């Protein structure tokens, strides 16, 4: 029957402290068992939500390092916050990671949302959609190999160009449900991504949200975009690391149950599913390799 959707996995973010050797082992295991992609959250710090403060490794450095120790899987941020860095620098970093990976990088972008990390690191937490609107044309143009001049209120570029030249245009993915961000990005990206609790983690919820994206694609005159859905997957018999999401129950159960759930997301319109696994470690990745085998059967 063949795999109905591409399947990726998000590597650990703040579930626990994960050192480099474990990250390498997980990335290589994901490649070995057949995942199509590995993803990293782009965040700086979490605090003020009733749990201990915690933070992940810096995403861009880690993605470059993982690109150097893998050979086949796509790699990308889920998603890169365009308010964290000057947009020209985002494009430069994307070009470098794509080069290190041999052309396996996907640049996921978004506007940001976590006020605590903005405040802690001295980043302005205001007008996030407007900041995205000014930054995105610079990033988009540069990673497509263009020279870019942009004189916006919140971001500027003056005849910027990426050198050394790109090996290829870097694919773009927008991760958002905000109408303004989507209206700006959809005409220029190849993929759209949604987090699991934006659609209740169900095929029905995804189909409903996907219909909204259909309408925005049509309204903006965008070319068709691939649809990417993060899905919360909880493995039976293993200790959980994530809090409960009452409105977004996890896809849980046997290999067959999880396989059926991923197939159902494909039938609801997803071209790609990215597993947010609870718990996320090498053992979980290898267990999910059995799901990938079922999808390929």
C-alpha positions as CSV (number, residue, x, y, z in Angstrom):
1,X,0.0,0.0,0.0
2,X,2.9,2.4,0.7
3,X,3.3,5.2,3.2
4,X,0.4,7.6,2.9
5,X,2.2,10.5,4.6
6,X,5.7,11.6,5.3
7,X,6.5,11.1,9.0
8,X,8.8,13.2,11.1
9,X,9.7,13.4,14.8
10,X,10.3,16.3,17.1
11,X,13.5,15.8,19.2
12,X,13.4,16.7,22.9
13,X,12.9,20.3,23.8
14,X,12.3,20.9,27.5
15,X,10.9,17.5,28.7
16,X,14.1,17.0,30.5
17,X,17.8,17.9,30.1
18,X,19.2,16.0,27.1
19,X,22.9,16.1,26.4
20,X,24.5,16.0,23.0
21,X,25.3,12.3,22.9
22,X,21.7,11.4,23.5
23,X,20.5,13.8,20.8
24,X,22.9,12.3,18.3
25,X,21.7,8.8,19.2
26,X,18.1,9.8,18.7
27,X,18.7,11.5,15.4
28,X,20.6,8.5,14.1
29,X,17.9,6.1,15.4
30,X,15.2,8.2,13.6
31,X,17.2,7.9,10.4
32,X,17.8,4.2,10.9
33,X,14.2,3.2,11.5
34,X,12.8,5.3,8.6
35,X,11.6,8.7,9.7
36,X,11.6,11.2,7.0
37,X,12.5,14.2,9.1
38,X,13.7,15.5,12.5
39,X,12.6,18.8,14.0
40,X,13.7,21.1,16.8
41,X,11.7,23.7,18.7
42,X,13.1,27.2,18.5
43,X,12.7,28.5,22.0
44,X,14.9,30.2,24.6
45,X,13.2,29.8,28.0
46,X,10.0,28.6,29.6
47,X,8.9,30.0,33.0
48,X,5.8,31.2,34.8
49,X,3.5,28.3,33.9
50,X,3.5,26.6,37.2
51,X,6.3,24.3,36.3
52,X,10.1,24.7,37.0
53,X,11.8,27.1,34.5
54,X,13.5,25.2,31.7
55,X,15.0,25.8,28.3
56,X,16.3,23.9,25.3
57,X,19.7,24.1,23.6
58,X,19.9,26.9,21.0
59,X,18.2,25.5,17.9
60,X,20.3,26.8,15.1
61,X,23.6,25.5,16.5
62,X,22.0,22.2,17.3
63,X,20.5,21.8,13.8
64,X,23.8,22.4,12.2
65,X,25.5,19.8,14.4
66,X,22.7,17.3,13.7
67,X,23.0,18.0,10.0
68,X,26.7,17.0,10.2
69,X,26.0,13.6,11.9
70,X,23.0,12.5,9.7
71,X,22.8,11.6,6.0
72,X,19.2,11.3,4.8
73,X,16.5,12.9,7.0
74,X,15.2,16.4,6.5
75,X,16.0,18.8,9.3
76,X,14.2,21.9,10.4
77,X,13.0,24.3,13.2
78,X,9.5,23.8,14.5
79,X,9.3,26.8,13.9
80,X,12.0,29.5,13.8
81,X,10.8,32.7,15.5
82,X,11.6,35.6,13.1
83,X,11.5,38.0,16.0
84,X,14.6,36.4,17.7
85,X,17.2,37.5,15.1
86,X,17.6,40.1,12.4
87,X,16.0,38.6,9.3
88,X,19.1,38.7,7.2
89,X,20.9,36.7,9.8
90,X,18.1,34.1,9.8
91,X,18.6,33.7,6.1
92,X,22.4,33.4,6.5
93,X,22.0,30.7,9.2
94,X,19.5,28.8,7.0
95,X,21.9,28.8,4.1
96,X,24.7,27.5,6.3
97,X,22.6,24.7,7.8
98,X,21.3,23.7,4.3
99,X,24.9,23.5,3.1
100,X,26.0,21.4,6.0
101,X,23.0,19.1,5.5
102,X,23.7,18.7,1.8
103,X,20.3,20.2,0.9
104,X,18.1,18.6,3.6
105,X,17.0,21.8,5.5
106,X,13.4,23.1,5.7
107,X,13.0,26.6,7.1
108,X,9.9,26.7,9.3
109,X,9.0,30.2,10.3
110,X,6.6,31.8,12.7
111,X,6.0,35.0,14.7
112,X,6.6,33.8,18.2
113,X,4.2,33.8,21.2
114,X,6.1,33.0,24.5
115,X,6.3,36.4,26.3
116,X,8.6,35.1,29.1
117,X,11.5,34.2,26.8
118,X,11.2,37.6,25.0
119,X,11.3,39.5,28.3
120,X,14.1,37.4,29.7
121,X,16.4,37.9,26.7
122,X,15.6,41.5,26.1
123,X,13.6,41.0,22.9
124,X,10.7,43.3,22.2
125,X,7.4,41.5,22.7
126,X,5.0,43.7,20.8
127,X,3.6,43.9,17.3
128,X,4.7,40.3,16.6
129,X,2.6,40.0,13.4
130,X,4.0,43.3,12.2
131,X,7.5,42.2,12.9
132,X,6.9,39.0,10.9
133,X,5.4,41.1,8.1
134,X,8.6,43.1,7.8
135,X,11.1,40.2,8.4
136,X,9.5,37.6,6.1
137,X,10.1,39.3,2.7
138,X,13.8,39.7,3.6
139,X,14.1,36.0,4.7
140,X,12.0,34.7,1.8
141,X,13.9,36.7,-0.9
142,X,17.3,35.8,0.4
143,X,16.7,32.0,0.8
144,X,15.3,32.0,-2.7
145,X,18.6,33.4,-4.0
146,X,17.5,37.0,-4.6
147,X,19.1,40.3,-3.8
148,X,16.9,42.0,-1.3
149,X,16.2,45.7,-0.5
150,X,13.5,46.2,2.0
151,X,12.8,49.4,3.9
152,X,10.3,48.5,6.5
153,X,9.5,50.2,9.8
154,X,10.7,47.2,11.9
155,X,13.3,45.5,9.6
156,X,15.5,46.7,6.7
157,X,17.9,45.3,4.1
158,X,19.9,47.2,1.6
159,X,21.0,45.2,-1.4
160,X,21.5,42.1,0.8
161,X,22.6,38.9,-0.9
162,X,23.7,35.4,0.4
163,X,27.3,34.5,-0.4
164,X,28.6,31.9,-0.9
165,X,25.7,31.3,-3.2
166,X,23.0,28.8,-2.1
167,X,23.1,25.3,-3.4
168,X,19.3,25.5,-4.0
169,X,16.4,27.7,-2.9
170,X,15.7,26.7,0.7
171,X,12.1,25.3,1.2
172,X,9.9,27.4,3.5
173,X,7.2,26.3,5.9
174,X,4.9,28.6,7.9
175,X,3.7,27.4,11.3
176,X,0.7,29.6,12.4
177,X,-3.0,29.8,12.6
178,X,-3.0,33.6,12.7
179,X,-4.8,35.1,9.7
180,X,-2.4,38.0,9.2
181,X,0.7,35.8,9.3
182,X,-0.9,33.2,7.0
183,X,-2.0,35.8,4.5
184,X,1.5,37.2,4.3
185,X,3.3,33.8,4.1
186,X,1.0,31.4,2.2
187,X,1.7,32.8,-1.3
188,X,5.4,32.2,-0.8
189,X,5.8,29.0,1.2
190,X,5.8,25.3,0.2
191,X,4.3,24.0,3.4
192,X,2.0,25.0,6.2
193,X,2.3,23.4,9.7
194,X,0.0,23.2,12.7
195,X,0.7,22.3,16.3
196,X,-1.4,19.5,17.7
197,X,-3.5,21.5,20.2
198,X,-4.5,24.0,17.5
199,X,-6.8,21.3,16.0
200,X,-7.5,19.1,19.1
201,X,-5.1,16.3,17.9
202,X,-7.8,14.6,15.9
203,X,-8.3,13.9,12.2
204,X,-11.7,15.7,12.4
205,X,-10.1,18.8,13.9
206,X,-7.3,18.8,11.4
207,X,-9.8,18.5,8.5
208,X,-11.7,21.5,9.8
209,X,-8.6,23.6,10.2
210,X,-7.3,22.4,6.9
211,X,-10.5,23.7,5.2
212,X,-9.7,27.1,6.6
213,X,-6.3,27.0,5.1
214,X,-7.9,26.0,1.8
215,X,-10.0,29.1,1.9
216,X,-7.0,31.3,2.7
217,X,-4.9,29.8,-0.1
218,X,-7.7,30.5,-2.5
219,X,-8.3,34.0,-1.2
220,X,-4.6,34.9,-1.4
221,X,-4.1,33.4,-4.8
222,X,-1.3,31.1,-3.4
223,X,-0.1,28.0,-5.2
224,X,-1.1,24.8,-3.4
225,X,0.9,24.2,-0.3
226,X,1.6,20.9,1.5
227,X,-0.1,20.4,4.8
228,X,2.0,19.4,7.9
229,X,0.4,18.3,11.2
230,X,2.1,17.8,14.5
231,X,0.5,15.0,16.4
232,X,0.9,14.2,20.1
233,X,1.6,10.5,20.4
234,X,1.8,8.7,23.8
235,X,3.3,5.3,24.0
236,X,1.7,2.7,26.3
237,X,3.6,1.4,29.3
238,X,6.2,4.2,29.3
239,X,6.5,7.0,31.8
240,X,5.1,10.3,30.5
241,X,7.1,13.5,30.4
242,X,4.5,16.0,29.2
243,X,1.5,17.6,31.0
244,X,-2.0,16.6,30.1
245,X,-3.8,18.4,27.3
246,X,-7.5,18.0,28.2
247,X,-8.7,19.4,24.9
248,X,-6.2,17.5,22.8
249,X,-6.0,13.9,24.0
250,X,-2.9,12.0,22.7
251,X,-3.0,9.4,20.0
252,X,-2.3,6.4,22.3
253,X,-2.3,2.6,22.0
254,X,-0.9,-0.3,20.1
255,X,1.3,0.0,17.0
256,X,-1.9,-0.7,15.0
257,X,-3.8,2.1,16.7
258,X,-1.1,4.6,16.2
259,X,-0.7,3.5,12.5
260,X,-4.4,3.9,12.0
261,X,-4.3,7.4,13.6
262,X,-1.5,8.6,11.3
263,X,-3.3,7.2,8.3
264,X,-6.4,9.0,9.3
265,X,-4.6,12.3,9.4
266,X,-3.4,11.6,5.9
267,X,-6.9,10.9,4.8
268,X,-7.9,14.2,6.5
269,X,-5.5,16.1,4.3
270,X,-2.1,15.9,5.9
271,X,0.9,15.4,3.6
272,X,3.2,15.1,6.6
273,X,2.8,14.3,10.2
274,X,5.4,15.2,12.8
275,X,5.2,13.0,15.9
276,X,5.5,14.8,19.2
277,X,6.2,11.7,21.3
278,X,5.5,11.2,25.0
279,X,8.1,10.2,26.2
280,X,10.7,11.2,23.7
281,X,13.9,9.1,23.8
282,X,15.7,6.6,21.6
283,X,13.5,3.8,22.8
284,X,10.3,5.6,21.8
285,X,11.8,6.4,18.4
286,X,12.6,2.7,17.8
287,X,9.1,1.7,18.9
288,X,7.7,4.1,16.4
289,X,9.8,2.4,13.8
290,X,7.3,-0.4,13.9
291,X,4.6,2.1,13.0
292,X,6.6,3.3,10.0
293,X,7.0,-0.3,8.9
294,X,3.2,-0.7,9.1
295,X,2.7,2.5,7.1
296,X,5.1,1.2,4.4
297,X,3.4,-2.2,4.2
